[in-house]
Amino acid sequence: MIIVTGANGKLGRAVVERLLKRLPAERIGVSVRDPNQAHELRERGVRVRRGDFDDAESLRHAFEGASQVLIVSSGIMGEADIPHGIRQHQTAIDSAKRAGVRRVLYTSHMGSSPASPFAPMIHHAATEQRLEASGIAFTSLRNGYYAASALMLIDGAIKTGELIAPEDGPVAWTAHFDLAEAAAAILSEQKLDGITPNLTGPEAIDMEGIATIASEVLGRTIRRIVVSDEEFRDLMRSRGVPEASINMRMGMFLASRRGDFAQVDPALAHLIGRPPKGFREVLKESIS
């Protein structure tokens, strides 16, 4: 049996949907904090059990009988959340091992590094270290930067016509749908060991490129306006954005300047058997 955690979330649910196209439902299970939200999966024959990264006993029950478990990474909002996030992932890894799981898969991220200025990358790097030390077979999926994040970044610009952000660098924006399909392929075909190549979309695009594509798709001009880091922080504060969220956004821009998210790799295309979606296609789908 294959267990997917976080199956009430966007990526986890998408992985389950892709698995259901490959495998019988009785070979798939989900670990979710609120089983009531997964009742539709239960009705389709998927095993649904409660599993909480803060509750080891619940995870051992949720992972019972599994040969593989996909740990969809917990979200963090800033550096202060990193220790708790690492403890959660350690609990999930330990619970999988105690449940007799043969392989753990984990949704990591390109650019993962303990020295990254972007807090989630520190979180992912620490989890990969713990997977390597666990003694259990593992696959760490180095997912490309979610294209959905770019959609969030330009949401205000679509309304105002101005994409205001500090200096940035190119990012290999990648669609959730494609990453879910890749995870399902790896789970069902038991491909790839250890840390994967970067699983990315077809091109790396900076904010200037995002503004250009948005202008072409929308049929009206979106101007890219570069501001200093402090000007950006002040702008976010004036909009009521919490300081932790501001630090997260700045961390992303700082990491992109270093080129941490610029590498484009063909591995995702090879896994899913077709070219992955580019940002233009993702944007068109989001506004259709």
N, C-alpha and C positions, 0 to 999 in steps of 0.2 A: 504494500500500500504506500501511496505517496501522500504526505500531509503538507498542506500549505498554510502557513500562519498569516494572520492579517488579512483573511479572505473577505472581510467586509470593506477593505480599503480599495483604492483604485487599481494599484498594481496587483495585489494579491488576488482580487476577484478576476482580473483579466487573465492571470495565469490559470486559474481554475477553469475559466471558459475555454481557453485554448487546450488544456488537458482533456476536457470533456469531448473535444473533437478527435482526440487521439486514443483515448482509453475508455473502458467501461466505467461508469460512475462508481461502481462498487470498489474500484481500485483507488479511489480518490477520497481523501478526507480533508477537513479544514479545522484549524484551531483558531477560534475567535473569542474575543472578550465577551461578546453578547450573542449567544446562539440564536436568540429570537430574530436578529437581523439577517440571519442566514437560513431562514425557514424555507426559502425558495430553492436553495441548493439541496436541502434535506428532501424536499418533495421530488427532486430529480434523481435521488438515489445516492447523493454524496453524504458521507459520514460527517456529522457536525458535532463537535465537542468544544466545551469551553476551555480556553487556554489563555493564560495571562502571564506575560513575561515577569511579573512581580510575584508569581505564585508557582513555585516549582512543582508542587503536587498536581496542580491543574495541567501543567505541561506534560508531565509524565503520563497522565491519563489521556491527554489529547494525542500524544505520540505513540500510544500503545499499538503494537503490531505493524508499525511503519518500517519500511526498508529505507526510505529517503524522506527527509524533511527539508522543506524550503523555508528558511527564516527570512521573512520580509523585514528589513531593518526598521527599528523603532525610530520615530522622528525626534529630533532635538531642536530646541529653539535658540541655543547659544552655548558658549563654553561652560556655563554653570551646569548645563544638563549632561555634559559628557560623562562624568562618573556614574550617574544613574543609568544612562543608556548602555554603558559598557557592562554594568552589573546585570542589566536585563538580558543582554546578549549572552553573557557567560552562563546565566541561569538556563537559557534556552539550549545552549550547547551541552551543558552538563545533563540536562533533562533528556535530551536526545540520546546521549551516550548511555545513560542508565536505562532507557527504554529499549536498548538494543538496536537502535537505528544504525544502519550500515554507512550511510552517507548524509552529510549535511550540506545543503546549498544555502548561500547567503547573498542577499542583494547588496553588494558593495557599490563602489562608484569610481569612475576614472578620476585620477588625481588624488586618490587616497594617500595620505602621508601624515606622519606625526608632526611634521613641521609646517603643515599647511596653515595659511591665515584664515581658512574657511572651516569653522568648527565641525561640520559633519564629516569632513575628510579625516580629521583626527579620530573621530568616533569610528569610522570604517576601518582605518588602519589598525586601531587597537583591537577591533574584533577579528580582523584577519590574523593578527598575531596570536590571539587566543585560539582560533581555529587550528593554526599550525601547531600549537602546543598541546592540543587536545588529544592527539593520537587517533582521532577518528578521520576517516576519509572525508574530504570536503571539496567543494567547488565554490569559489568566490567570484560572483558575477560582477565584473567591473563595468557596470552600466554607464552609458553615456549620460550627459546632463539632460534631465527631463525637459522636453520641449514645452511641457505644460508650464514650467517656470518662466519661460520666455513670454508665453501668453499672458501670464500674470504681470510681468514687468511692463508690457506695452498696453495693458488694459487702460490705464489713465491716458496714455498717449493717443489712443484711438479716439478718445473723447475730446482731448484738447488740441491734438495736432502737433504736440511737442513731446519728444522722448528725452526726458531730462535725466542724466546719470553721469557719474564720474568717469574718468578714463577707464577703459575696459580692454579686453582682448578677445580673440575668436573663441567660440564655444561650439563643440560638436553636439548640437541639440538633437535629441533622440526621442522618438515617440514611445509612449507607454505600450501601445499595442505591439510594436515590434519587439520590445524587450520582453513582454509577456510571452510572445510566441517563441522567442529564443529560450526562455526559461523552461517552457513546456517541452521544447525539443530536447533540451539537455536532460530533463527529468525522465522523459519517456524513453529516450534512447541511451541514457547514461553516458553522455559525452562529456569530455573535458574534466581534467583533474586539477586541483590547486587553483591558483589565481588565473583567471581567464585573460585573454587580450581585452583591450577596451572594446566594448560593444556599442558602437556609435552609429549615428546617422551619417548621411553621405557627404556632409560638408560642415566646416567650422565657420561660423558667422559671428561677427561682432555686432555691437549695438547699431552702428552705422548701416550695416547690412540688413539688420532686422527692420530698421526704419525704412530702408529702400524697398524691401519686399512688402512690408505693410502698405506702403504708399501705392505700390503697383496692384496689390490685391484689392485694396479698398477703393482705388480710383481717386484718391485725394492725398495731398502731401502730409507726410509725417516727418517733421524736422528733428534731427538728432542734435541735441544741445549738450555740450560737455561742460560740466561744472567741476569745481575743486571738490576734494573729499569733504572738507568742512562745510562747503556750501550745500552739498548733498545731505549731509547730516542735519544741517539747520532746516533744510526744506522738509525732510522727513519728520523732524520734531514739530514743525509748524502744522503738519497734517495729523499730529497725534499718534504717530507710530512709536511703539515702545522702544526703549533704548536697546534692549536685547535684539529686537528685530532689525533695528538699524545696523547694529554690529554684524548681524548675519548677512545682510545685503552688502555691506561694505566688504566683508570677508570674501564674498563671491567675486566682487569686482577685482579685489586685490589678487586673488588666486588666478583669475582669468588673465590679468596683466602678465603674470609669470608664465603664461602658456600652459597652465595645468589642465585645461579642458580643450586644448586645440588639436589634439591628435585624432585623426580620422583613421579608422581601421576597417578592413573588409570582413572581419570575423563575424559581425552580426549578419551581413548579407549571406555569408556562407551557411550560417546556422539556419536561417529562415528560408533559404532558397530563392531569394528575390532581393532586389534593391530595397533598402529601408526607406521609409518616408523622409523627405526633406522638410525643412521648416515651412516652406511655402505651402506644401500640401497640408501640413498640420494646421496652419493658420486658416486656409480655405475651409477645411472641415469644421473648424471651431466656429466659424461665422455663418456656415450654411444652414 
